[in-house]
Amino acid sequence: MNYADIRPIDVANGPGIRVSVFVSGCTHACPECFNPEAWNFEYGNPFTQESVDTVLKALEKPYIKGLSLLGGEPCHPRNQGAVLDLVRQVRERFPEKDIWCYTGYLFEDLAAGKVGEHGRALLEQLDVLVDGPFVEAEKSYAALFRGSANQRLIDVPASLKTGAVVLWDERQ
């Protein structure tokens, strides 16, 4: 897997101050995507253990609330293995920090194991999934932590437990 950017400080992609990893590679090709250069799987730099260590070092700061995964497409089958390895290392080292993931896939498809070999396992490591493709006709500057109104902020543990989508409540 390659990555487009690692931001040690990000306040736009989830609550609080976060570390964000923008992976490379996406096949959704949403019109008016904010990051089309990251559609190319070869864009950016190889995501190595050194890259993981950079993310883990940034997460050490006590004011960092969590990790956000964006793209490109973190849940694309070509990226799942590396992303899953990263989130497992984050979970092991920082169990108190939350993990958000932005994907053009739907929660239901990831939960059913329809997206790649590791889609369900990756989903099980997340706290919040922002799902669905960016839809230009539903673009909204008022939609909290997402680009278009069709995208959902999903409480992943609650959704997996109940077997139905439970939306994330910002008051948590």
For each residue, the residues with C-beta under 8 A, 3 or more apart:
1: 23 24 25 41 46 47 78 79 81 82 83
2: 23 24 25 41 42 43 44 45 46 47
3: 6 21 22 23 24 44 45 47 51
4: 22 23 24 35 37 38 43 44 71 72
5: 20 21 22 44
6: 3 19 20 21 22 51 54 55 58
7: 10 19 20 21 22
8: 19 54 58
9: 17 18 19
10: 7 13 14 17 18 19 20 68
11: 16 17 18
12: 145
13: 10 18 20 68 70 100 102 145
14: 10 18 65 66 68 98 100 128 145
15: 18 65 145 170
16: 11 64 65 66
17: 9 10 11 63 64 65
18: 9 10 11 13 14 15 64 65 66 67 68 100
19: 6 7 8 9 10 55 58 59 64 66 67 68
20: 5 6 7 10 13 67 68 69 70
21: 3 5 6 7 55 67 68 69 70 74 86
22: 3 4 5 6 7 35 38 44 70 71 72
23: 1 2 3 4 38 47 69 70 71 72 73 74 79 82 83
24: 1 2 3 4 38 40 41 42 43 44 71 72
25: 1 2 38 39 40 41 43 71 72 73 76 78 79
26: 29 33 38 39 71 72 73 76 104
27: 39 73 76
28: 33 73 104 133
29: 26 33 36 39
30: 33 104 133 134 135 136
31: 136
32: 134 136 139
33: 26 28 29 30 36 39 134
34: 134 147
35: 4 22 38 70 71 72
36: 29 33 39
37: 4 40 43
38: 4 22 23 24 25 26 35 43 44 71 72
39: 25 26 27 29 33 36 43 72
40: 24 25 37 43
41: 1 2 24 25 72 78
42: 2 24
43: 2 4 24 25 37 38 39 40 72
44: 2 3 4 5 22 24 38
45: 2 3 51
46: 1 2 51
47: 1 2 3 23 51 52 82 86
48: 51 52
49: 52 53
50: 53 54
51: 3 6 45 46 47 48 54 55
52: 47 48 49 55 56 85 86 89
53: 49 50 56 57
54: 6 8 50 51 57 58
55: 6 19 21 51 52 58 59 67 86 90
56: 52 53 59 60 89 90 93 94
57: 53 54 60
58: 6 8 19 54 55 61 64
59: 19 55 56 64 66 67 90 93 94 97
60: 56 57 64
61: 58 64
62:
63: 17
64: 16 17 18 19 58 59 60 61 97
65: 14 15 16 17 18 97 98
66: 14 16 18 19 59 97 98 99 100 127
67: 18 19 20 21 55 59 87 90 97 98 99 100
68: 10 13 14 18 19 20 21 99 100 101 102
69: 20 21 23 74 83 86 87 99 100 101 102
70: 13 20 21 22 23 35 74 101 102
71: 4 22 23 24 25 26 35 38 74 76 79 102 103
72: 4 22 23 24 25 26 35 38 39 41 43 76 79
73: 23 25 26 27 28 76 79 103 104 105
74: 21 23 69 70 71 79 80 83 101 102 103 122
75: 79 80 83 101 103 105 110 115 116 119 122
76: 25 26 27 71 72 73 79 80 116
77: 80 115 116 117 118 119
78: 1 25 41
79: 1 23 25 71 72 73 74 75 76 82 83
80: 74 75 76 77 83 84 116 117 118 119 122
81: 1 84 85 117 118
82: 1 23 47 79 85 86
83: 1 23 69 74 75 79 80 86 87 101 122
84: 80 81 87 88 118 121 122 125
85: 52 81 82 88 89
86: 21 47 52 55 69 82 83 89 90
87: 67 69 83 84 90 91 99 122 125 126
88: 84 85 91 92 125
89: 52 56 85 86 92 93
90: 55 56 59 67 86 87 93 94 97 99
91: 87 88 94 95 99 125
92: 88 89 95
93: 56 59 89 90
94: 56 59 90 91 97
95: 91 92
96:
97: 59 64 65 66 67 90 94
98: 14 65 66 67 127 128
99: 66 67 68 69 87 90 91 125 126 127 128
100: 13 14 18 66 67 68 69 126 127 128 129 130 145
101: 68 69 70 74 75 83 122 126 128 129 130
102: 13 68 69 70 71 74 130 146
103: 71 73 74 75 110 129 130 131
104: 26 28 30 73 131 132 133 134
105: 73 75 109 110 115 119 131
106: 109 110 131 132
107: 110 111 123 129 131 152 154 156 159 165
108: 111 112 165
109: 105 106 112 114 115 119
110: 75 103 105 106 107 113 114 115 119 120 122 123 129 131
111: 107 108 120 123 159 160
112: 108 109 120
113: 110 119 120
114: 109 110 119
115: 75 77 105 109 110 119
116: 75 76 77 80 119
117: 77 80 81
118: 77 80 81 84 121 122
119: 75 77 80 105 109 110 113 114 115 116 122 123
120: 110 111 112 113 123 124
121: 84 118 124 125
122: 74 75 80 83 84 87 101 110 118 119 125 126
123: 107 110 111 119 120 126 129 156 160
124: 120 121 156 160
125: 84 87 88 91 99 121 122
126: 87 99 100 101 122 123 129 156
127: 66 98 99 100 155 156 157
128: 14 98 99 100 101 153 154 155 156 168
129: 100 101 103 107 110 123 126 152 153 154 156
130: 100 101 102 103 145 146 151 152 153 154
131: 103 104 105 106 107 110 151 152 154
132: 104 106 135 148 150 151 152
133: 28 30 104 150 151
134: 30 32 33 34 104 139 147 148 151
135: 30 132 138 139 148 150
136: 30 31 32 139 148
137: 148
138: 135 148 149 150
139: 32 134 135 136 147 148
140: 143 146 147 148 149
141:
142:
143: 140 146 147 148 149 151
144: 153 170
145: 12 13 14 15 100 130 153
146: 102 130 140 143 149 151 153
147: 34 134 139 140 143 151
148: 132 134 135 136 137 138 139 140 143 151
149: 138 140 143 146
150: 132 133 135 138
151: 130 131 132 133 134 143 146 147 148
152: 107 129 130 131 132 165 167
153: 128 129 130 144 145 146 167 168
154: 107 128 129 130 131 159 165 166 167 168
155: 127 128 158 159 166 167 168 169 172
156: 107 123 124 126 127 128 129 159 160
157: 127 160 161
158: 155 161 162 166
159: 107 111 154 155 156 162 163 164 165 166
160: 111 123 124 156 157 163
161: 157 158
162: 158 159 166
163: 159 160
164: 159
165: 107 108 152 154 159
166: 154 155 158 159 162
167: 152 153 154 155
168: 128 153 154 155 172
169: 155 172
170: 15 144
171:
172: 155 168 169
